[in-house]
Amino acid sequence: METPDGAKSAYSSGTWLATFYGAQPQRIEVAADAEGRRSVARGNECTVVFDGLLHTRRAWLHELRNGAFADLSDAELVLRAYLAWGDELLERLKGLFALVVWDGRDKTLLCARDPHGLHPFFYAKAGDDLLLSASVEALVQHPRVPGDVDRTALADHLCHRWPKLDATYFAAVRRLPGGYALRVRNGHRRVERYWDPIPPGKPIDYLSDDEVGRFDELLDEAVDRCLRAGPAAIYLSGGLDSISVAAVAKDDLDRRQMAPLLALSLVFEHPLANEEATQREVASDLGLGQEIVTISEAVGPKGLLASALEMSAQRPAPMINLWNPAYRHLAERARSQGTTSS
């Protein structure tokens, strides 16, 4: 597939590429495969790209005409929210996402990344134009974007230091940091925080007494969001965090008479780190199916280091977590059993 400006498609997995044309007449075009088209919505001279998970969907369906838009995609719902609230949308939006809004009425481009930076978002300049994507590969494969490596950023990464929040391993590609928005208007581009966990000059109040009292409710809500995506699996260690989530998920699935949760357990074989007995006992007590493998089984005869190097070579950035190949092995086993979320 060819994109509107001649770049070859890199979108077979649903990746999108948006091109903002900065010269007059300003406009935006979005290329995506058939799977990704529901991430794009248009109406009232506005275009929205919403890629990720929308946690406020149910609340917005209630607030915007009391559920009359229940059949809309997330992008279509975000478009309606933007038309209703404008820039205030960012204060109301919760989830993991990359967001692009082109408002043709006042020729304003708004891009934002979720506060925690859990969903990727990158951009690159191409003359007066701006290329936007959740994929570094989609940008560096574009004929208008040089693929030169930023050696300084690469060295910083390997030394576990990140002095520039927007740096990537490619000189021409920038990262939109988590909690930041990029705005373009009248030819001027600025990147600034829209969410700050430590706002300057303001008291830090992470939790109110009311929010502490709602912990159980909010945990149930967070787990339920994941389970609604389909048959689910959980990485189950012997620690309190994953065990608590597994217990909440089991109660939710039992209540809705849905298929049981699948536990994915990785066994670290050294006696001081081995939690196998606890992992098996928890899965048994909760009635979970379980895939349990040792590190040696998960990485195979190549060993952990060689497997990590091989996996890292397939990624756009050097991998820091050497255990990723083992966890990927578990995820593939879960996928073979039909799970769709974790």
N, C-alpha and C positions, 0 to 999 in steps of 0.2 A: 504494500500500500504506500502511496506517496502522500505526504502532508501538503497543505496548501502552498508552502514555500519550497517544496522540492526535497525536503529531507526524507530519507528512507524511514519507514515505520519501524519503531522499536517497541511496539505496543501490544505484542501478542498476549501479554499477561495482564492487560487492562491498564497499562501505564498511559498517562495522558501527557500531552505537550501543548501548552498554550503559548501563542505568539501575540504579544501586544505590539501593534504597529504604531510607533510614536509620531511619525510624520502625518501631516494632514492628508486625507481625513483619518483621524485616529479610529482604530477598531481593534477587536480581538478575535482570533480564530483558534479553535481547539481541535486537535487531532486526537482520536482515540479509537480503539477497536470496538467491535460490537458489544463486548462485555463491559467496556468502560463508559458507554454513552449515557447510562443513567446517572453518572456523576456530573453531567452537564445539564443546565436548565437555562431557558431564555424567556424573556417576557418584559413588556413595558420598557423597551430599549436597554434592558440590563441582561448581562450574561453572568451566570454563576458556575464555578467549578467547585464541587465539594467532594474531596477524596478522604475517606476515613470512616470513623464511627461517630454518629450523632447521639450523644447521651441525653440531649434535651428533647428528643423527638416526641415522646408521649406528652410532655408538658406543653410543648408548642402546639400539638394537635388540639389540645384542650383550650389553649389560649387563643389560637387563631381559628375562630368559627367552630369551636367545640367539636373537633374531630371530623369536620367536613372534608378535610384533605387527606384522609387516612390512606388513600391509594397512591399518594404522591411519593416520588423518590425523595431521598434525603436532600439532594440538590434542589429539587423543586420546592421543598418545604423551606430550605434556607433562603431561596429567592423570595418567597412570600414574606419571610421574616425580615429580610433586608428592606423590601418595599414598605413594610410597616414601621420599622424602627431605624432604618438608616445605619449610621456608624455605631449606634447603641447596640447593634447586633453583637459586637465583640464582647460586650459586658454580659450578655445573656447566653452566649454560645459555650456549651460544655461538650467535651469529647476529645478524640484524638484525630487531628485533621490537618489537611492543607486546604486553604480556602482562597479562591480568586473571585473577585467581584469587579466586573467592568460596568460602570454606570454611564451609559451613553447619553443620559440627559444632561449631566454636567461634566462629561469627559473626565471621569475620575476612575483610576484603577486602585483597588484595595486588595492586598494579599495579606494573609495571616497564617500563622502556624500555632498549633495548640500550646497552651502555657507550659507544658512539661517537655515539649519538643520530642514527643514519642512518635510522631508521624513525620516523615521526611519532606523537605521542601527546599528546592534549589532554583537559582535563576542565573542567567548569563546575559550580558549586553551584546547586541549585534548591531552596531551603528546606532540609529535612533530607536531601534526596536529592543524589546525585552522578551527573552525566552524563559518560560516558567515550567517546572515539572517536579514531580516527586522522585524522579529518577536522574541520578548523575549521568548514567549511561545514555539516556535519551538526549541529554544536552551535549555531551562530548561527541556523540555520533552525528550531531547536526553539522552540515557543511559550513555553517557560518561561525562555529565555535571552535577555536584552536584546542587541541588536545594536550598542550604542554603541561607537564607535571610541575607542581609547585614544590620544589625540593625542600624549601624551608618548612612548609607546613607538614610535609612528610616526616622530616627530622624531628619536629616538635611532637608529633603524634607518637613516634617511637620512644621519645623521652618522657611520655605521659605529661606533656604540658600543652595547653591550648590558649595561647595569648590572644588570638583573634577568634571571636565567636563565629564570624561569617566565613572563615577560611575552609577550603576543601583541598583535596590533593591535586586539583587542576587549577592552574592560574586564572583561567577565564571564568570559572564557575564559583558562585558565592552560595553560601548556605543562609537561609533565613532562620535565625535562632528561635528557639522556643519562647513563646510569649511576646514575640515581636510582630509588628505589622509593617509592610512596605506599601507606601502610597506614592502614586504618580499623578500630578495635576499641573497643567499649564507648562509641561516640559520639565518640571522639577520633581526629583525623586528623593524621598527620605525614608529612612528605616528607623523605627523607634519602638520602645516598649509600649504595649497596651496592657500588660499584666505584670505586676512586680510583687513577689512575695515579701520583699522588704522595702516598702515604699519610703523614699528619703523624706525625713522630717515628719513621719507619721508613726504612731505606735504600732507595734507588731502584735496582732491579736489573731492568731491562727484559728483558735477555737473558742466559741462562746459556750456558756453553760448549756444553752439549748442544743447546740450541735453535739456536745459530748453525750447528752441524753438521747440523741437520735442515732448513735453509732450503730446499733443493731439494725435499725431501719435502713440506713445508708449502705451497710454491708450487704444486706439482702438485695437491695436495689442494684448494686454493682455486680453481684454474682448473677442475678437474674438477667442482666443485659447480655452477659456472655452466653448463658444457656439458651437464650432465644435464637441464637444463630444456628442451632442444630445440635446433633450428637456431639458431646463435649468430652474433652480429656483434661487432666490436670497433672502438672509435674508435682509429684508427691514425694517430699523428703520425709525426714523424721522430725521436722521442726514445727513449732506452734503455728506459724503463718499458713503454710499449705494445708496442714491438718484442719485448721479452723475453716478455711475456705471450702475444703472438701466436705466437711460436715454440713455447712450451710447449703452447698449445692445439692447434697444428697436429700436434705429435707425438701428443697424446692422441687427437685425432680420427682420425688415420691408423691408430693402433693398434687402435681400435675400428671401423674401416672405416665411419665416419660422414661425413655431408656436410661439405665444407670450410668453414672460417670465412669470413665476409664482412667485408672491411675497409671501414670508413667513414672517409674522409679528407677533412678540411676544409683548403683551401688558402688561406693568408693571402698576399695578392698582393704585399705590399711585399717588395722583394728581400731585405731583412735578416731577414724572418720566413718566407720561402717555403721549405717543405720538400718540395715536390711531387716533385722528382727522387728523394729518399730514400724517400718514401712509395710511389711507383710501383715502385721497385727492390725494396723489402722485400716488397711484395705479390707481385711476380713471382717472387722467389726462393723464397718460401714456398708458392707455388701457390694464393694466396688469390683469391677473387673480390673485386672492389673497386668501391665507389661513391666517386667522387672529384669534388668540386665546389669552386668558389671561393666565397669569402664573398659576392661580388656575385650569383652564381647562386643561392646558398642563401636569401638574403633577398629577392631579386626587386626589382622597380622601386621598392618602398616605401623601400628602404634599411634599414640596420641599426638606426638610432635609432627610426624609426617602427615597425618590426617589433617591436623590444624593448618599446616603450611599449604596443603592442597586446597583446602576450603578457602583459605585466605586469598589464594591466587585467583579465585573465581569472583571475588568481591571487589567493589570499587575503592575499598580502603583496607589497610592492614587490620587484621582481627586481633582484638586484645584478649578476649576470653578463650583460652585454649580448650575449654570443655565443650565448645559449641558443636564439634563433630559428633560427640556422644549424644548430646541432646537432640541433634538433628536425626540421628538414628532412631531415637525413641519416637520423635514426631512422625517419621515416615512409617513406623510400625502402627502408630495410632491412625494415620491416614488410611492405611491399608484395611483397617477395620471400619472405615466409614465415618470417622469423626471429622467435624468441620470447624470446631473452635476449641480453644484451650485457655 
